[in-house]
Amino acid sequence: MTTNNKVIIIPCSGIGKAYGTVGREATYMVMEDMRPGLTDTVCLSLLVMGDEEARRRVRENPCITIDGCPLACARKNVEFAGGQQAVNLRVIDTYKEHRDLKPRAVTFIDENGRQLARFLAQQVAAEVDRLLYNEEVS
Amino acid sequence: MPDLPNKKVGLVSCSGEELAEGTIARVATLLVLEKLRPDDTVTICLPLFLAGGQEEQAFARFYPTIAIDGCDKLCAKRGTEAHSGPVANVVVVSDIMAELGISLTNSRRALDEEGLRLARLVADEIARRVDALRREEKMPELGVIDLSGAERPAPKVAPGETVCACRAGGLPVTQVEMAWGRVGIVGLQPLFERAYAQGLRPSPDVGEQLLKTVKVYNYVPASAESEYAKVLAREYTTFCQRKGT
């Protein structure tokens, strides 16, 4: 893997649940703050629609999917599109490690959700490094 | 009384993670679901049409559905129509921006004041269309059984959730025994309830009558229609016997 590749981070669209909001926020944290230039995202809706450009991007780049609920929309839709599913993360797993951070807001993320997203984003960033530089995740 | 979905309007937003317009679409949709019309609307994650099953794919056939799209790719509309059913209406954020002469400089991550103002405008437009659909009071394609006017229980929404169709296991599916094995039929139980309430009773052609409505929500191969009609008549007769008729 070379740094010519970007890692595509795809959160589930998660409109109905706070964990979906957390997954999306973590995605933006990594893309804009933690690993800008090395990461990108694809609208999951484009994959649902079968958009060729979106499919090409998930096939040519390693993907990290983030799911907010057990239905695993992000993981499954990347699989359906034939994408390079490198890592699948679940917000609930991060929450299990930080049970004091129960997110409750859906429309606008609350402070618990933001903190939870930071923990998740750290994990995502570590996976990005591993994928791009073959670094071990500690 | 069963929770008959045609009394609610379905909202399907594009996920739109790549664009600020997608964030506007999502936030506007949530404002309608949570603040403006919480009792009248229900949503589902668009990707669930592929990741889910028959229950999720029946969403737009049950609910008159408004697609809320961020851009002219119309993923919500096209995705819903490809995997679920026709949409009743479409709201496109970029079209509203063009009509209002607004050019968005907002981040896709979080909305600033201008973005929030636009989200509220879009939410008002969605709510207006929800009201218009609800005034129609029925889904015209429902055919023989009019599902309008049904009561429904108040939605139970936990903190951190909105009214999401996947939350309670999606739409109701009843399995019935066909000649070739068990088949799940979406919405059978609520349809039976309404048919019974409207006075339909077992008769020689009751299976055909029920089949017309079942086909609105379920794919029924032409070659299997007579078997469906026979089984529907049998199941409905049993249902009516349990009701004491």
Interface residues (C-beta under 8 A of the other chain):
Chain A: I10 P11 C12 S13 G14 I15 G16 K17 A18 Y19 G20 R24 E25 T27 Y28 E32 T41 V42 C43 L44 S45 L46 L47 V48 M49 G50 D51 C69 L71 A72 C73 A74 K76 N77 F80 K102 P103 R104 A105 V106 T107 F108
Chain B: S13 C14 S15 G16 E17 E18 L19 G22 R26 V27 T29 L30 L31 L33 E34 T43 I44 C45 L46 P47 L48 F49 L50 A51 G52 K73 C75 A76 R78 G79 A82 H83 R108 R109 P159 G160 E161 T162 V163 C164 C166 R167
